[in-house]
Amino acid sequence: MRFVPEVSEIDIKREKANARELRKSAWWKKKCSQGRCYYCGAGVHPKELTMDHIVPLIRGGRSTKINTVTACKECNNKKKHMLPMEWEEYLNSLN
């Protein structure tokens, strides 16, 4: 059984607001300008990249530089609310 932290709607709203601010930062713009999806490594136009939380907000993640990565829309949609180890298991199941 996996531990799932209690995350309130207030916590999620606060972290989403933090994410909006982080997207305005020079740090995020530089990350996007590299044009790479963190998950699949594909080259993606910077405007097509999305922000993904490695540990999703609903699983207790935060909107910080160490928990956010650039992702193509396809990978971000597939990953949804998975934790890194769940994402690895998913990728391994495809092989």
C-alpha positions in Angstrom: 0.0 0.0 0.0 1.4 3.4 -1.0 1.2 6.4 1.3 -0.8 9.2 -0.3 -0.6 12.5 1.6 -3.7 14.5 2.4 -3.6 17.6 0.1 -6.3 20.2 0.5 -7.9 22.3 -2.2 -6.3 25.3 -0.5 -2.9 23.7 -0.8 -3.5 22.9 -4.5 -4.7 26.4 -5.3 -1.6 27.9 -3.6 0.7 25.7 -5.5 -1.0 26.4 -8.8 -0.6 30.1 -8.1 3.1 29.5 -7.4 3.4 27.6 -10.7 1.9 30.5 -12.6 4.5 32.8 -11.0 7.3 30.3 -11.8 6.2 30.2 -15.4 6.9 34.0 -15.6 10.5 33.6 -14.3 13.6 33.9 -16.4 14.6 30.5 -15.1 11.5 28.9 -16.7 11.9 30.8 -19.9 15.5 29.5 -20.1 14.3 25.9 -19.5 11.7 26.2 -22.3 14.2 27.8 -24.7 16.2 24.5 -24.6 13.2 22.9 -26.3 13.5 19.4 -24.7 10.9 17.2 -23.1 12.2 15.9 -19.8 10.5 12.6 -20.2 11.0 11.5 -23.9 13.9 13.9 -24.8 12.1 15.0 -28.0 12.8 18.4 -29.4 9.7 20.6 -29.0 9.1 24.2 -29.9 9.4 26.2 -26.7 5.8 27.4 -26.9 4.6 23.9 -27.1 6.3 22.8 -23.8 4.2 22.4 -20.7 5.2 22.5 -17.0 5.0 19.2 -15.3 5.4 18.6 -11.6 7.6 15.5 -11.1 5.7 14.8 -7.9 2.2 16.0 -8.8 0.4 18.6 -6.7 -2.4 16.2 -5.7 0.3 13.8 -4.4 2.0 16.4 -2.2 4.3 18.0 -4.8 5.2 21.6 -4.7 5.7 24.2 -7.4 9.5 24.6 -7.0 12.4 24.6 -9.4 13.5 21.1 -8.3 10.0 19.6 -8.8 9.1 21.2 -12.2 10.3 20.1 -15.6 9.4 20.9 -19.2 7.3 18.2 -20.9 5.7 17.8 -24.3 1.9 17.6 -24.1 1.9 13.9 -25.0 4.1 12.9 -22.1 2.4 15.3 -19.7 -1.0 13.8 -20.6 0.2 10.3 -20.2 2.0 10.9 -16.9 -1.1 12.5 -15.3 -0.7 12.1 -11.6 1.9 9.4 -11.5 4.9 9.5 -9.2 8.3 9.0 -10.8 8.4 5.3 -9.8 4.9 4.8 -11.2 5.9 6.5 -14.5 9.0 4.1 -14.7 6.7 1.1 -14.2 4.4 2.4 -16.9 7.3 2.9 -19.4 8.6 -0.6 -18.6 5.2 -2.1 -19.2 5.3 -0.8 -22.8 8.3 -2.9 -23.6 
